[in-house]
Amino acid sequence: MSEDEREEREAASTSAAASAVGRGEEAARQREIREGVLRILLTSEARERLNNIRMVKPEVAKVIEDNIIRLASAGRIQPPISDDDIKRFLMAVQKPKREFKIRRI
């Protein structure tokens, strides 16, 4: 392998690593902005409930967060968003549980 080829490979790997770090930093910045917006919109009880939901079902928490941010940016929901509002969002997102009746013969 020539010196030029080696330098090109090193430059490419350095560029790829820098790009990955850049994406990670961008994701961290977006996460911080998102958390800041939610901190403004939610009451402390609502934030606590959302954090509990995030620990158990992170995908459901993300859907709820997306809904809250979207509705607030459209002006369809007014802050502060309470714990009861989070409960309503959760009920709307979750699929209804089916009830089973067992009959004995």
C-alpha positions in Angstrom: 0.0 0.0 0.0 1.4 3.3 -1.0 1.8 6.3 1.4 -0.9 8.2 -0.5 -3.4 5.4 -0.1 -2.7 5.0 3.6 -3.2 8.8 4.1 -6.5 8.7 2.2 -7.8 5.8 4.3 -6.7 7.5 7.5 -8.5 10.7 6.4 -11.6 8.8 5.5 -11.7 7.0 8.8 -11.1 10.3 10.7 -13.9 11.9 8.7 -16.3 9.1 9.4 -15.5 9.2 13.1 -16.0 13.0 13.2 -19.3 12.6 11.3 -20.5 10.1 13.9 -19.5 12.4 16.7 -21.3 15.2 15.0 -24.5 13.2 14.7 -24.2 12.2 18.4 -23.8 15.9 19.4 -26.7 16.9 17.2 -28.9 14.3 18.8 -27.8 15.4 22.3 -28.7 19.0 21.4 -32.1 18.0 20.0 -32.7 16.0 23.2 -31.8 19.0 25.4 -34.1 21.3 23.4 -36.9 18.8 23.6 -36.5 18.4 27.4 -36.4 22.2 27.8 -39.6 22.6 25.9 -41.3 19.9 28.0 -39.9 21.4 31.2 -41.8 24.7 30.3 -45.0 22.9 29.2 -45.4 20.3 32.0 -46.1 20.6 35.7 -43.6 18.8 38.0 -46.2 16.0 38.6 -46.7 15.6 34.8 -42.9 15.5 34.2 -42.6 12.8 37.0 -45.4 10.7 35.4 -43.8 11.0 32.0 -40.4 10.0 33.3 -42.1 6.9 35.0 -43.7 6.0 31.7 -40.4 6.5 29.9 -38.7 4.0 32.2 -41.3 1.3 31.5 -42.3 2.1 27.9 -39.9 4.5 26.2 -41.7 4.3 22.8 -45.1 5.3 24.4 -43.4 8.2 26.3 -41.9 9.5 23.0 -45.3 9.4 21.3 -46.8 11.3 24.2 -44.0 13.9 24.1 -44.4 14.3 20.3 -48.1 14.9 20.7 -47.6 17.4 23.5 -45.0 19.4 21.5 -47.0 19.3 18.3 -50.2 20.4 20.0 -48.5 23.2 22.0 -46.7 24.5 18.9 -50.1 24.6 17.0 -51.6 26.4 20.0 -54.2 23.7 20.6 -53.1 23.0 24.2 -52.2 25.6 26.8 -49.5 25.1 29.4 -49.1 24.1 32.1 -50.1 20.5 31.2 -51.1 18.6 34.3 -50.7 15.0 35.5 -54.4 14.4 34.5 -53.7 15.6 31.0 -50.8 13.1 30.8 -53.1 10.4 31.9 -55.5 11.3 29.1 -52.7 11.2 26.6 -51.7 7.8 27.9 -55.2 6.4 27.6 -55.5 7.8 24.1 -52.1 6.2 23.0 -52.6 2.8 24.7 -54.7 0.2 23.0 -57.7 -0.7 25.0 -57.4 -3.8 27.1 -59.7 -6.7 26.1 -61.8 -8.2 28.8 -62.2 -12.0 28.8 -65.2 -13.7 30.4 -64.6 -17.3 31.4 -67.8 -19.3 31.7 -67.6 -22.6 33.5 -69.7 -25.4 32.2 
